[in-house]
Amino acid sequence: MFCFYLPILTFIALFSNHTNASDPPIEFSAEYNLLHNNAQIGKVTLAVKKVAGDQYKLTSSTKTGSLAKLLGARDSTETSLFEHKNGQIRPLTYQYKDGKKNTELTFNWASSRVTNYSEKPTEVRLLQPGVLDGALMKIALMQDLNDATNKITYHSTDGGRFKAYSFTQLGKENINLTSGTYETIKVVRQKEKKKELMYYWFAKELHMLPVMITREKSFGSFKMTLSKVDFPNE
């Protein structure tokens, strides 16, 4: 499985906890090419759609070819139902499937509990304020990049323990892709104390949508590049 989430801005501190911008999320639908050592091995789609009131649904899917499957990849789908409340986004339900792994979480903010239905028996954990699911870090970054903080740390859960992800802004960079040329903000992600890094390039002209994501693994480099995007309300 290839995970690119997987998910900042006048410099005020070296550390900041996640606090979302007050604007509601932007609805969009985007497609990306997935490459391994610069050879295309699949496609990734990412979309956010308003479903009712202050609730939104994020959907992400990865479709891979035979080469990717030889490397151990599996087609996957990921969905997150979330709400934009009091200027913040917070998850309500989360699901991930890839043919082998199946994760299903429910977030109850009134009782401060997250329930993991993937475990047998069902597991219930205390829910910390501000926690995201793995998919929502992308959307939080798109909002928080407008705030002017050099480094942001998010806490997320996939049903197990809570994990910390730090995102640090590295500066501006122009990126040329088949979908266009973009002035971007380059950001690096580090997961807790692990050495493995992931790099993102966010385009301001596209509401801070990531146009490229790269990651180095022991068996090669992986890259996602934007091929097309649509903002239905524009």
N, CA, C and O of each residue as an XYZ file, in Angstrom:
936
protein
N       0.844     -1.195      0.000
C       0.000      0.000      0.000
C       0.873      1.236      0.000
O       1.855      1.306      0.739
N       0.516      2.236     -0.844
C       1.242      3.485     -0.878
C       0.419      4.548     -0.167
O      -0.714      4.825     -0.560
N       0.972      5.132      0.858
C       0.252      6.148      1.628
C       0.985      7.469      1.519
O       2.165      7.543      1.861
N       0.310      8.528      1.045
C       0.934      9.825      0.863
C       0.327     10.875      1.779
O       0.426     12.076      1.525
N      -0.312     10.397      2.865
C      -0.986     11.369      3.682
C      -0.080     11.792      4.814
O       0.825     12.334      5.448
N      -1.232     10.992      4.470
C      -1.121     10.595      4.076
C      -1.445     11.158      5.431
O      -1.595     10.405      6.393
N      -1.696     14.564      5.993
C      -1.579     14.841      5.595
C      -0.283     14.881      5.772
O       0.430     15.492      4.976
N       1.089     26.371      9.421
C       2.142     26.223      8.365
C       2.353     27.610      7.796
O       2.383     27.774      6.576
N       2.589     29.222      9.168
C       2.623     29.971      7.938
C       2.672     31.384      8.201
O       2.706     32.186      7.268
N       3.271     35.192      8.914
C       4.391     35.787      9.572
C       4.893     34.738     10.545
O       4.074     34.347     11.377
N       6.061     34.246     10.567
C       6.637     33.194     11.395
C       6.515     33.616     12.854
O       7.040     34.663     13.233
N       5.827     32.816     13.691
C       5.603     33.222     15.072
C       6.209     32.255     16.072
O       6.497     32.640     17.205
N       6.407     31.000     15.671
C       6.949     30.033     16.625
C       7.437     28.812     15.879
O       7.081     28.602     14.720
N       8.238     28.018     16.528
C       8.710     26.781     15.932
C       7.731     25.646     16.156
O       7.872     24.575     15.565
N       6.742     25.872     17.004
C       5.761     24.824     17.253
C       4.394     25.443     17.433
O       4.247     26.478     18.084
N       3.400     24.806     16.854
C       2.029     25.248     17.043
C       1.120     24.040     16.985
O       1.317     23.165     16.141
N       0.139     23.969     17.851
C      -0.864     22.922     17.747
C      -1.848     23.300     16.656
O      -1.987     24.468     16.292
N      -2.524     22.287     16.144
C      -3.453     22.464     15.038
C      -4.667     23.289     15.455
O      -5.400     22.920     16.372
N      -4.868     24.426     14.757
C      -6.081     25.223     14.917
C      -6.509     25.649     13.533
O      -5.784     26.392     12.871
N      -7.675     25.198     13.073
C      -8.097     25.454     11.711
C      -8.572     26.873     11.496
O      -9.054     27.534     12.416
N      -8.425     27.329     10.262
C      -8.939     28.631      9.873
C     -10.459     28.608      9.950
O     -11.080     27.547      9.902
N     -11.058     29.813     10.071
C     -12.497     29.889     10.282
C     -13.291     29.645      9.007
O     -14.465     29.286      9.088
N     -12.691     29.828      7.827
C     -13.421     29.629      6.586
C     -13.790     28.159      6.404
O     -13.008     27.277      6.758
N     -14.974     27.891      5.855
C     -15.349     26.494      5.611
C     -14.486     25.878      4.523
O     -13.887     26.605      3.731
N     -14.410     24.557      4.467
C     -13.591     23.888      3.450
C     -14.064     24.203      2.034
O     -15.247     24.457      1.805
N     -13.131     24.184      1.096
C     -13.427     24.386     -0.314
C     -13.812     23.044     -0.935
O     -13.121     22.043     -0.740
N     -14.911     23.028     -1.678
C     -15.279     21.813     -2.397
C     -14.426     21.689     -3.654
O     -14.216     22.670     -4.367
N     -13.938     20.486     -3.923
C     -13.104     20.279     -5.112
C     -13.069     18.803     -5.473
O     -13.451     17.938     -4.684
N     -12.600     18.540     -6.686
C     -12.332     17.186     -7.146
C     -11.024     17.215     -7.918
O     -10.892     17.970     -8.881
N     -10.048     16.398     -7.507
C      -8.715     16.426     -8.112
C      -8.265     15.021     -8.485
O      -8.635     14.036     -7.845
N      -7.450     14.957     -9.549
C      -6.851     13.695     -9.971
C      -5.338     13.848    -10.019
O      -4.818     14.893    -10.410
N      -4.641     12.788     -9.615
C      -3.178     12.794     -9.574
C      -2.624     11.560    -10.281
O      -3.243     10.496    -10.286
N      -1.439     11.729    -10.882
C      -0.677     10.591    -11.372
C       0.208     10.084    -10.241
O       0.813     10.877     -9.519
N       0.284      8.778    -10.089
C       1.144      8.155     -9.088
C       2.334      7.523     -9.794
O       2.160      6.702    -10.695
N       3.553      7.907     -9.385
C       4.759      7.440    -10.050
C       5.716      6.770     -9.076
O       5.814      7.154     -7.910
N       6.419      5.763     -9.577
C       7.503      5.111     -8.838
C       8.762      5.222     -9.683
O       8.812      4.705    -10.800
N       9.789      5.899     -9.152
C      11.022      6.163     -9.906
C      10.707      6.777    -11.271
O      11.304      6.419    -12.287
N       9.740      7.724    -11.267
C       9.310      8.494    -12.441
C       8.536      7.682    -13.477
O       8.260      8.199    -14.559
N       8.181      6.443    -13.190
C       7.328      5.652    -14.070
C       5.924      5.600    -13.477
O       5.755      5.286    -12.298
N       4.910      5.910    -14.302
C       3.552      5.939    -13.773
C       3.073      4.537    -13.422
O       3.200      3.604    -14.216
N       2.522      4.406    -12.223
C       2.042      3.105    -11.750
C       0.583      3.144    -11.303
O       0.030      2.116    -10.913
N      -0.047      4.324    -11.357
C      -1.431      4.379    -10.925
C      -2.000      5.784    -10.941
O      -1.349      6.735    -11.373
N      -3.234      5.892    -10.460
C      -3.958      7.159    -10.370
C      -4.534      7.315     -8.965
O      -4.911      6.338     -8.318
N      -4.591      8.551     -8.516
C      -5.182      8.875     -7.216
C      -6.229      9.962     -7.417
O      -5.969     10.942     -8.115
N      -7.399      9.809     -6.823
C      -8.418     10.856     -6.846
C      -8.667     11.333     -5.421
O      -8.607     10.559     -4.466
N      -8.945     12.613     -5.305
C      -9.194     13.235     -4.001
C     -10.303     14.261     -4.170
O     -10.232     15.102     -5.066
N     -11.324     14.205     -3.327
C     -12.461     15.118     -3.465
C     -13.051     15.463     -2.110
O     -13.045     14.652     -1.183
N     -13.561     16.682     -2.015
C     -14.319     17.132     -0.846
C     -15.646     17.688     -1.341
O     -15.679     18.519     -2.249
N     -16.741     17.226     -0.742
C     -18.073     17.658     -1.143
C     -18.913     17.931      0.088
O     -18.885     17.164      1.051
N     -19.664     19.027      0.057
C     -20.584     19.329      1.149
C     -21.785     18.405      1.035
O     -22.351     18.245     -0.046
N     -22.177     17.792      2.161
C     -23.288     16.836      2.112
C     -24.547     17.365      2.787
O     -25.649     17.079      2.320
N     -24.419     18.128      3.873
C     -25.586     18.684      4.566
C     -25.127     19.629      5.660
O     -24.203     19.318      6.411
N     -25.783     20.801      5.749
C     -25.470     21.731      6.829
C     -23.998     22.057      6.889
O     -23.430     22.579      5.930
N     -23.372     21.747      8.025
C     -21.941     22.012      8.181
C     -21.108     20.741      8.017
O     -19.958     20.687      8.453
N     -21.694     19.718      7.388
C     -20.987     18.454      7.201
C     -20.459     18.300      5.775
O     -21.086     18.723      4.803
N     -19.274     17.673      5.690
C     -18.591     17.460      4.414
C     -18.105     16.021      4.347
O     -17.951     15.344      5.363
N     -17.869     15.578      3.121
C     -17.319     14.236      2.926
C     -16.067     14.315      2.075
O     -16.080     14.874      0.978
N     -14.986     13.751      2.589
C     -13.738     13.626      1.848
C     -13.634     12.192      1.342
O     -13.823     11.236      2.094
N     -13.330     12.061      0.058
C     -13.161     10.741     -0.543
C     -11.832     10.686     -1.273
O     -11.499     11.591     -2.038
N     -11.078      9.629     -1.039
C      -9.804      9.431     -1.731
C      -9.727      7.984     -2.200
O     -10.085      7.066     -1.462
N      -9.259      7.786     -3.430
C      -9.098      6.422     -3.928
C      -7.811      6.307     -4.726
O      -7.397      7.249     -5.401
N      -7.186      5.142     -4.640
C      -5.958      4.853     -5.376
C      -6.179      3.619     -6.235
O      -6.575      2.564     -5.740
N      -5.916      3.766     -7.539
C      -6.001      2.654     -8.477
C      -4.607      2.417     -9.044
O      -3.996      3.334     -9.592
N      -4.101      1.193     -8.915
C      -2.742      0.893     -9.342
C      -2.725     -0.168    -10.432
O      -3.663     -0.951    -10.580
N      -1.621     -0.173    -11.198
C      -1.444     -1.151    -12.262
C      -0.649     -2.356    -11.797
O      -0.371     -2.518    -10.609
N      -0.288     -3.204    -12.758
C       0.398     -4.460    -12.435
C       1.771     -4.228    -11.824
O       2.181     -4.971    -10.933
N       2.503     -3.187    -12.300
C       3.827     -2.908    -11.745
C       3.727     -2.563    -10.265
O       4.514     -3.048     -9.452
N       2.759     -1.724     -9.921
C       2.584     -1.336     -8.522
C       2.237     -2.537     -7.655
O       2.696     -2.645     -6.518
N       1.431     -3.433     -8.194
C       1.039     -4.614     -7.416
C       2.234     -5.531     -7.168
O       2.294     -6.211     -6.144
N       3.191     -5.553     -8.109
C       4.417     -6.318     -7.890
C       5.224     -5.747     -6.729
O       5.969     -6.467     -6.065
N       5.066     -4.440     -6.490
C       5.768     -3.777     -5.396
C       4.994     -3.864     -4.078
O       5.420     -3.317     -3.061
N       3.861     -4.552     -4.110
C       3.083     -4.736     -2.888
C       1.943     -3.761     -2.711
O       1.335     -3.709     -1.642
N       1.636     -2.975     -3.751
C       0.563     -1.989     -3.640
C      -0.802     -2.656     -3.754
O      -0.943     -3.713     -4.369
N      -1.801     -2.023     -3.154
C      -3.178     -2.480     -3.265
C      -4.070     -1.281     -3.552
O      -3.850     -0.192     -3.020
N      -5.081     -1.486     -4.398
C      -6.066     -0.434     -4.608
C      -6.738     -0.127     -3.274
O      -6.977     -1.025     -2.468
N      -7.038      1.144     -3.052
C      -7.599      1.523     -1.754
C      -8.618      2.639     -1.901
O      -8.589      3.409     -2.861
N      -9.523      2.710     -0.926
C     -10.468      3.821     -0.814
C     -10.459      4.306      0.631
O     -10.309      3.522      1.569
N     -10.620      5.601      0.786
C     -10.598      6.229      2.105
C     -11.670      7.304      2.131
O     -11.726      8.145      1.234
N     -12.521      7.287      3.150
C     -13.572      8.295      3.269
C     -13.592      8.860      4.684
O     -13.342      8.156      5.663
N     -13.895     10.143      4.759
C     -14.004     10.816      6.051
C     -15.204     11.747      6.014
O     -15.243     12.689      5.222
N     -16.178     11.484      6.867
C     -17.283     12.416      7.076
C     -16.862     13.333      8.212
O     -16.529     12.864      9.301
N     -16.877     14.640      7.964
C     -16.418     15.574      8.984
C     -17.299     16.807      9.000
O     -18.093     17.031      8.087
N     -17.153     17.605     10.047
C     -17.936     18.826     10.172
C     -17.026     20.027     10.363
O     -15.915     19.917     10.881
N     -17.527     21.177      9.930
C     -16.850     22.453     10.152
C     -17.675     23.188     11.194
O     -18.755     23.701     10.899
N     -17.156     23.236     12.417
C     -17.931     23.759     13.546
C     -17.072     24.714     14.354
O     -15.943     24.389     14.720
N     -17.615     25.903     14.632
C     -16.893     26.918     15.409
C     -15.514     27.208     14.824
O     -14.537     27.385     15.551
N     -15.457     27.251     13.498
C     -14.209     27.593     12.823
C     -13.204     26.475     12.738
O     -12.071     26.708     12.314
N     -13.576     25.252     13.130
C     -12.650     24.121     13.091
C     -13.276     22.943     12.362
O     -14.498     22.809     12.296
N     -12.410     22.087     11.814
C     -12.894     20.842     11.242
C     -12.610     19.710     12.225
O     -11.576     19.694     12.892
N     -13.535     18.773     12.301
C     -13.311     17.621     13.163
C     -14.019     16.409     12.567
O     -15.113     16.540     12.019
N     -13.404     15.232     12.670
C     -13.965     14.026     12.054
C     -15.187     13.509     12.789
O     -15.314     13.662     14.004
N     -16.090     12.890     12.023
C     -17.266     12.217     12.582
C     -17.175     10.707     12.354
O     -17.357      9.923     13.286
N     -16.896     10.306     11.126
C     -16.650      8.894     10.820
C     -15.497      8.801      9.831
O     -15.257      9.718      9.046
N     -14.791      7.684      9.883
C     -13.648      7.465      8.990
C     -13.616      6.001      8.589
O     -13.861      5.114      9.407
N     -13.307      5.753      7.304
C     -13.195      4.371      6.843
C     -12.078      4.254      5.820
O     -11.913      5.115      4.956
N     -11.310      3.170      5.931
C     -10.237      2.874      4.984
C     -10.322      1.402      4.591
O     -10.449      0.530      5.450
N     -10.250      1.130      3.273
C     -10.280     -0.242      2.772
C      -9.241     -0.392      1.670
O      -9.091      0.487      0.822
N      -8.520     -1.522      1.688
C      -7.591     -1.792      0.589
C      -7.589     -3.266      0.181
O      -6.627     -3.733     -0.429
N      -8.646     -3.999      0.507
C      -8.725     -5.404      0.158
C      -8.132     -6.316      1.210
O      -8.437     -7.508      1.251
N      -7.290     -5.764      2.056
C      -6.688     -6.535      3.146
C      -6.963     -5.878      4.485
O      -7.311     -6.544      5.459
N      -6.802     -4.570      4.523
C      -7.031     -3.807      5.743
C      -8.375     -3.100      5.658
O      -8.735     -2.554      4.615
N      -9.108     -3.114      6.755
C     -10.408     -2.446      6.813
C     -10.519     -1.726      8.152
O     -10.667     -2.360      9.196
N     -10.447     -0.405      8.113
C     -10.521      0.406      9.328
C     -11.807      1.218      9.327
O     -12.137      1.857      8.328
N     -12.532      1.196     10.437
C     -13.777      1.962     10.564
C     -13.831      2.599     11.946
O     -13.827      1.905     12.962
N     -13.882      3.931     11.974
C     -13.888      4.682     13.228
C     -15.106      5.584     13.308
O     -15.583      6.090     12.292
N     -15.610      5.784     14.526
C     -16.663      6.763     14.796
C     -16.190      7.677     15.921
O     -15.725      7.211     16.961
N     -16.316      8.982     15.699
C     -15.883      9.980     16.674
C     -17.111     10.592     17.341
O     -17.957     11.185     16.672
N     -17.204     10.445     18.664
C     -18.303     11.020     19.432
C     -17.724     12.140     20.287
O     -17.141     11.891     21.342
N     -17.889     13.370     19.826
C     -17.275     14.506     20.525
C     -18.028     14.865     21.799
O     -17.444     15.441     22.716
N     -19.313     14.535     21.873
C     -20.082     14.830     23.085
C     -19.576     14.009     24.269
O     -19.535     14.497     25.399
N     -19.191     12.757     24.005
C     -18.690     11.888     25.077
C     -17.170     11.760     25.066
O     -16.596     11.050     25.892
N     -16.515     12.453     24.121
C     -15.044     12.399     23.998
C     -14.546     10.967     23.847
O     -13.622     10.539     24.537
N     -15.182     10.229     22.923
C     -14.805      8.842     22.669
C     -14.648      8.609     21.164
O     -15.410      9.141     20.356
N     -13.645      7.803     20.806
C     -13.515      7.320     19.434
C     -13.634      5.802     19.479
O     -12.940      5.139     20.250
N     -14.512      5.262     18.653
C     -14.769      3.825     18.629
C     -14.169      3.214     17.376
O     -14.410      3.683     16.264
N     -13.387      2.166     17.568
C     -12.752      1.445     16.467
C     -13.505      0.137     16.244
O     -13.361     -0.815     17.011
N     -14.308      0.105     15.181
C     -15.093     -1.092     14.886
C     -14.276     -2.148     14.150
O     -14.767     -3.248     13.896
N     -13.026     -1.819     13.807
C     -12.166     -2.772     13.105
C     -11.614     -3.824     14.043
O     -11.249     -4.920     13.617
N     -11.555     -3.488     15.327
C     -11.010     -4.413     16.315
C     -12.106     -5.341     16.845
O     -13.271     -4.952     16.941
N     -11.724     -6.547     17.181
C     -12.634     -7.514     17.789
C     -12.056     -7.955     19.134
O     -11.037     -8.645     19.154
N     -12.678     -7.577     20.272
C     -13.918     -6.798     20.356
C     -13.706     -5.324     19.996
O     -12.574     -4.845     19.924
N     -14.809     -4.622     19.775
C     -14.762     -3.202     19.457
C     -13.988     -2.443     20.527
O     -14.176     -2.667     21.723
N     -13.118     -1.545     20.083
C     -12.262     -0.802     21.006
C     -12.730      0.645     21.121
O     -13.031      1.287     20.115
N     -12.789      1.150     22.341
C     -13.182      2.535     22.595
C     -12.045      3.241     23.317
O     -11.525      2.741     24.314
N     -11.661      4.414     22.803
C     -10.583      5.188     23.421
C     -11.065      6.597     23.751
O     -11.995      7.116     23.133
N     -10.407      7.206     24.746
C     -10.675      8.609     25.042
C     -10.234      9.456     23.861
O      -9.183      9.212     23.268
N     -11.033     10.441     23.527
C     -10.777     11.288     22.366
C     -10.189     12.616     22.806
O     -10.817     13.351     23.568
N      -9.000     12.927     22.337
C      -8.348     14.184     22.684
C      -8.869     15.320     21.805
O      -9.101     15.106     20.616
N      -9.059     16.529     22.359
C      -9.514     17.669     21.557
C      -8.547     17.943     20.409
O      -7.330     17.880     20.582
N      -9.102     18.248     19.239
C      -8.272     18.609     18.096
C      -7.750     17.452     17.281
O      -7.072     17.672     16.278
N      -8.044     16.213     17.679
C      -7.547     15.047     16.940
C      -8.248     14.942     15.584
O      -9.446     15.199     15.466
N      -7.476     14.559     14.569
C      -7.997     14.346     13.223
C      -7.887     12.872     12.867
O      -7.166     12.119     13.522
N      -8.602     12.467     11.828
C      -8.282     11.172     11.244
C      -7.184     11.382     10.198
O      -6.865     12.519      9.853
N      -6.613     10.298      9.698
C      -5.481     10.411      8.793
C      -5.780     11.186      7.527
O      -4.906     11.887      7.018
N      -6.985     11.080      7.006
C      -7.334     11.751      5.762
C      -7.471     13.256      5.927
O      -7.150     14.009      5.007
N      -7.944     13.706      7.085
C      -8.263     15.122      7.268
C      -7.041     16.020      7.402
O      -7.173     17.241      7.316
N      -5.853     15.450      7.611
C      -4.664     16.299      7.701
C      -4.450     17.089      6.418
O      -3.963     18.219      6.464
N      -4.810     16.508      5.262
C      -4.682     17.219      3.989
C      -5.517     18.500      3.994
O      -5.055     19.568      3.593
N      -6.763     18.360      4.462
C      -7.684     19.500      4.452
C      -7.271     20.535      5.490
O      -7.360     21.737      5.238
N      -6.821     20.080      6.653
C      -6.336     21.004      7.681
C      -5.160     21.819      7.164
O      -5.075     23.021      7.416
N      -4.253     21.169      6.441
C      -3.106     21.876      5.878
C      -3.536     22.926      4.871
O      -3.003     24.036      4.867
N      -4.496     22.589      4.016
C      -4.971     23.550      3.019
C      -5.514     24.806      3.689
O      -5.374     25.904      3.151
N      -6.133     24.654      4.859
C      -6.650     25.807      5.583
C      -5.555     26.513      6.374
O      -5.464     27.741      6.346
N      -4.732     25.754      7.073
C      -3.748     26.351      7.974
C      -2.583     26.999      7.253
O      -1.889     27.825      7.846
N      -2.342     26.656      5.994
C      -1.276     27.301      5.233
C      -1.547     28.778      5.023
O      -0.635     29.529      4.678
N      -2.770     29.206      5.223
C      -3.117     30.619      5.084
C      -2.848     31.412      6.354
O      -3.075     32.622      6.376
N      -2.367     30.760      7.420
C      -2.294     31.410      8.724
C      -0.954     32.012      9.102
O      -0.906     32.880      9.973
N       0.138     31.582      8.477
C       1.477     32.136      8.727
C       2.158     31.574      9.959
O       2.592     32.333     10.826
N       2.257     30.274     10.052
C       3.018     29.618     11.109
C       4.080     28.754     10.456
O       3.800     28.066      9.474
N       5.286     28.780     10.984
C       6.377     28.032     10.358
C       6.213     26.530     10.522
O       6.541     25.769      9.611
N       5.713     26.095     11.666
C       5.589     24.663     11.927
C       4.273     24.363     12.629
O       3.877     25.060     13.564
N       3.605     23.317     12.164
C       2.341     22.903     12.765
C       2.412     21.415     13.066
O       2.943     20.638     12.273
N       1.882     21.027     14.201
C       1.810     19.618     14.561
C       0.349     19.202     14.680
O      -0.435     19.831     15.391
N      -0.002     18.132     13.973
C      -1.335     17.553     14.056
C      -1.262     16.223     14.801
O      -0.245     15.529     14.763
N      -2.342     15.885     15.468
C      -2.459     14.573     16.097
C      -3.614     13.836     15.431
O      -4.713     14.371     15.288
N      -3.344     12.609     15.031
C      -4.374     11.832     14.351
C      -4.407     10.420     14.907
O      -3.513      9.999     15.640
N      -5.461      9.700     14.542
C      -5.581      8.306     14.957
C      -6.142      7.491     13.809
O      -6.987      7.965     13.050
N      -5.664      6.255     13.688
C      -6.234      5.306     12.737
C      -6.948      4.185     13.479
O      -7.229      3.122     12.924
N      -7.232      4.452     14.747
C      -7.896      3.457     15.587
C      -7.002      2.937     16.686
O      -7.484      2.417     17.692
N      -5.698      3.073     16.501
C      -4.752      2.683     17.535
C      -4.389      3.895     18.373
O      -5.244      4.714     18.709
N      -3.107      3.999     18.706
C      -2.692      5.128     19.524
C      -2.705      6.416     18.701
O      -2.735      6.384     17.470
N      -2.680      7.556     19.410
C      -2.641      8.846     18.738
C      -1.210      9.132     18.287
O      -0.256      8.903     19.030
N      -1.077      9.630     17.069
C       0.234      9.872     16.480
C       0.394     11.346     16.145
O      -0.566     12.019     15.769
N       1.631     11.842     16.288
C       1.935     13.247     16.008
C       2.650     13.367     14.668
O       3.586     12.621     14.379
N       2.193     14.320     13.854
C       2.810     14.607     12.564
C       3.164     16.086     12.528
O       2.300     16.939     12.732
N       4.425     16.393     12.269
C       4.884     17.783     12.210
C       5.095     18.199     10.760
O       5.699     17.466      9.977
N       4.595     19.378     10.410
C       4.734     19.936      9.066
C       5.484     21.261      9.169
O       5.067     22.157      9.904
N       6.592     21.387      8.434
C       7.429     22.583      8.484
C       7.504     23.218      7.104
O       7.776     22.540      6.114
N       7.262     24.514      7.046
C       7.332     25.249      5.787
C       8.795     25.486      5.405
O       9.592     25.934      6.229
N       9.145     25.182      4.145
C      10.523     25.312      3.673
C      10.738     26.491      2.737
O      11.882     26.818      2.423
N       9.668     27.138      2.281
C       9.811     28.279      1.384
C       8.987     28.112      0.118
O       8.238     27.146     -0.033
N       9.139     29.071     -0.790
C       8.377     29.066     -2.037
C       9.181     28.406     -3.153
O      10.411     28.455     -3.166
N       8.463     27.791     -4.087
C       9.122     27.117     -5.206
C       8.147     27.029     -6.377
O       6.973     26.707     -6.191
N       8.638     27.317     -7.588
C       7.815     27.171     -8.783
C       7.884     25.727     -9.278
O       8.967     25.153     -9.389
N       6.723     25.146     -9.574
C       6.630     23.760    -10.017
C       5.982     23.714    -11.399
O       4.922     24.301    -11.614
N       6.631     23.010    -12.339
C       6.090     22.832    -13.683
C       5.555     21.408    -13.844
O       6.309     20.441    -13.739
N       4.259     21.287    -14.098
C       3.614     19.998    -14.313
C       2.838     20.036    -15.619
O       2.663     21.105    -16.203
N       2.376     18.897    -16.079
C       1.571     18.874    -17.299
C       0.258     19.631    -17.118
O      -0.320     20.121    -18.089
N      -0.206     19.726    -15.886
C      -1.455     20.441    -15.601
C      -1.264     21.948    -15.500
O      -2.245     22.690    -15.466
N       0.002     22.421    -15.451
C       0.263     23.855    -15.364
C       1.529     24.164    -14.585
O       2.215     23.272    -14.087
N       1.819     25.464    -14.496
C       2.952     25.954    -13.710
C       2.404     26.651    -12.477
O       1.517     27.498    -12.577
N       2.932     26.294    -11.320
C       2.370     26.784    -10.068
C       3.448     27.378     -9.170
O       4.556     26.851     -9.066
N       3.093     28.502     -8.516
C       3.929     29.025     -7.438
C       3.450     28.344     -6.159
O       2.286     28.470     -5.779
N       4.339     27.634     -5.511
C       3.926     26.791     -4.394
C       4.668     27.117     -3.107
O       5.702     27.785     -3.109
N       4.112     26.630     -2.019
C       4.793     26.598     -0.725
C       5.218     25.153     -0.484
O       4.390     24.242     -0.486
N       6.512     24.957     -0.277
C       7.034     23.614     -0.032
C       7.015     23.324      1.464
O       7.440     24.148      2.274
N       6.521     22.151      1.815
C       6.360     21.750      3.213
C       6.922     20.341      3.383
O       6.745     19.489      2.511
N       7.592     20.097      4.495
C       8.077     18.755      4.799
C       7.315     18.192      5.993
O       7.047     18.904      6.960
N       6.970     16.917      5.917
C       6.251     16.248      7.000
C       7.147     15.208      7.658
O       7.835     14.438      6.988
N       7.121     15.205      9.003
C       7.834     14.173      9.746
C       6.876     13.543     10.743
O       6.143     14.241     11.443
N       6.889     12.224     10.801
C       6.021     11.486     11.713
C       6.776     11.190     12.990
O       7.699     10.376     13.004
N       6.377     11.862     14.073
C       6.993     11.707     15.384
C       8.512     11.741     15.254
O       9.037     12.710     14.706
N       9.252     10.726     15.731
C      10.710     10.769     15.710
C      11.310      9.960     14.561
O      12.514      9.702     14.548
N      10.491      9.564     13.611
C      10.995      8.772     12.496
C      11.768      9.638     11.504
O      11.481     10.824     11.340
N      12.760      9.022     10.843
C      13.616      9.753      9.911
C      12.964      9.951      8.548
O      13.331     10.872      7.818
N      12.016      9.112      8.200
C      11.390      9.189      6.884
C      10.598     10.486      6.729
O       9.798     10.851      7.590
N      10.839     11.176      5.606
C      10.210     12.470      5.358
C       9.304     12.397      4.129
O       9.515     11.584      3.230
N       8.303     13.253      4.113
C       7.422     13.405      2.965
C       7.341     14.888      2.627
O       7.229     15.725      3.523
N       7.397     15.219      1.334
C       7.404     16.616      0.904
C       6.133     16.932      0.117
O       5.675     16.138     -0.706
N       5.575     18.114      0.393
C       4.369     18.596     -0.265
C       4.649     19.946     -0.922
O       5.446     20.739     -0.420
N       3.976     20.199     -2.060
C       4.009     21.509     -2.706
C       2.561     21.977     -2.847
O       1.783     21.371     -3.583
N       2.196     23.059     -2.141
C       0.832     23.583     -2.118
C       0.734     24.839     -2.978
O       1.557     25.746     -2.851
N      -0.269     24.894     -3.853
C      -0.441     26.019     -4.779
C      -1.495     26.987     -4.253
O      -2.652     26.614     -4.061
N      -1.079     28.249     -4.019
C      -1.996     29.254     -3.490
C      -3.138     29.523     -4.454
O      -4.273     29.737     -4.029
N      -2.843     29.515     -5.764
C      -3.880     29.807     -6.757
C      -4.957     28.721     -6.806
O      -6.025     28.928     -7.383
N      -4.676     27.573     -6.205
C      -5.641     26.469     -6.150
C      -6.130     26.231     -4.724
O      -6.382     25.095     -4.322
N      -6.260     27.321     -3.967
C      -6.743     27.238     -2.580
C      -5.851     26.336     -1.728
O      -6.341     25.617     -0.857
N      -4.565     26.375     -1.976
C      -3.563     25.589     -1.246
C      -3.727     24.082     -1.452
O      -3.359     23.294     -0.580
N      -4.267     23.686     -2.578
C      -4.311     22.269     -2.918
C      -2.889     21.769     -3.175
O      -2.119     22.461     -3.841
N      -2.517     20.593     -2.669
C      -1.192     20.056     -3.002
C      -1.143     19.657     -4.471
O      -2.007     18.919     -4.944
N      -0.125     20.148     -5.203
C       0.026     19.802     -6.616
C       1.075     18.713     -6.813
O       1.115     18.065     -7.859
N       1.929     18.512     -5.801
C       2.914     17.436     -5.874
C       3.261     16.968     -4.464
O       3.356     17.770     -3.535
N       3.448     15.656     -4.322
C       3.853     15.040     -3.057
C       4.925     14.008     -3.382
O       4.758     13.217     -4.310
N       6.018     14.005     -2.633
C       7.076     13.023     -2.875
C       7.467     12.328     -1.578
O       7.321     12.865     -0.480
N       7.973     11.104     -1.755
C       8.386     10.308     -0.601
C       9.442      9.298     -1.031
O       9.293      8.640     -2.061
N      10.495      9.178     -0.253
C      11.553      8.208     -0.525
C      11.346      6.970      0.345
O      11.164      7.066      1.559
N      11.379      5.804     -0.307
C      11.290      4.535      0.407
C      12.544      3.724      0.103
O      13.330      4.094     -0.770
N      12.730      2.631      0.814
C      13.915      1.799      0.612
C      13.953      1.191     -0.786
O      15.030      0.869     -1.289
N      12.783      1.030     -1.425
C      12.722      0.423     -2.749
C      12.420      1.447     -3.840
O      11.921      1.084     -4.905
N      12.718      2.726     -3.584
C      12.586      3.737     -4.624
C      11.822      4.965     -4.187
O      11.357      5.058     -3.051
N      11.699      5.908     -5.106
C      11.000      7.164     -4.826
C       9.579      7.108     -5.376
O       9.325      6.518     -6.427
N       8.662      7.731     -4.647
C       7.269      7.799     -5.059
C       6.851      9.260     -5.173
O       7.303     10.120     -4.416
N       5.977      9.513     -6.138
C       5.564     10.891     -6.400
C       4.101     10.908     -6.838
O       3.649     10.039     -7.583
N       3.375     11.916     -6.360
C       2.037     12.213     -6.849
C       2.065     13.584     -7.489
O       2.536     14.543     -6.877
N       1.562     13.695     -8.730
C       1.526     14.983     -9.423
C       0.106     15.262     -9.904
O      -0.566     14.374    -10.430
N      -0.340     16.487     -9.723
C      -1.698     16.873    -10.106
C      -1.868     16.813    -11.622
O      -1.061     17.375    -12.363
N      -2.912     16.135    -12.079
C      -3.209     16.094    -13.514
C      -4.394     16.980    -13.879
O      -4.418     17.565    -14.962
N      -5.387     17.086    -12.979
C      -6.486     18.019    -13.213
C      -7.250     18.252    -11.923
O      -7.212     17.434    -11.004
N      -7.948     19.386    -11.868
C      -8.713     19.735    -10.675
C      -9.918     20.565    -11.072
O      -9.864     21.326    -12.038
N     -11.003     20.420    -10.329
C     -12.222     21.186    -10.570
C     -12.749     21.707     -9.242
O     -12.843     20.973     -8.258
N     -13.091     22.999     -9.236
C     -13.743     23.620     -8.084
C     -15.173     23.948     -8.512
O     -15.377     24.959     -9.183
N     -16.162     23.142     -8.157
C     -17.510     23.269     -8.715
C     -18.217     24.574     -8.398
O     -19.140     24.955     -9.117
N     -17.816     25.266     -7.350
C     -18.495     26.508     -6.967
C     -17.819     27.752     -7.524
O     -18.142     28.868     -7.117
N     -16.888     27.571     -8.446
C     -16.186     28.720     -9.037
C     -16.479     28.806    -10.525
O     -15.980     29.706    -11.201
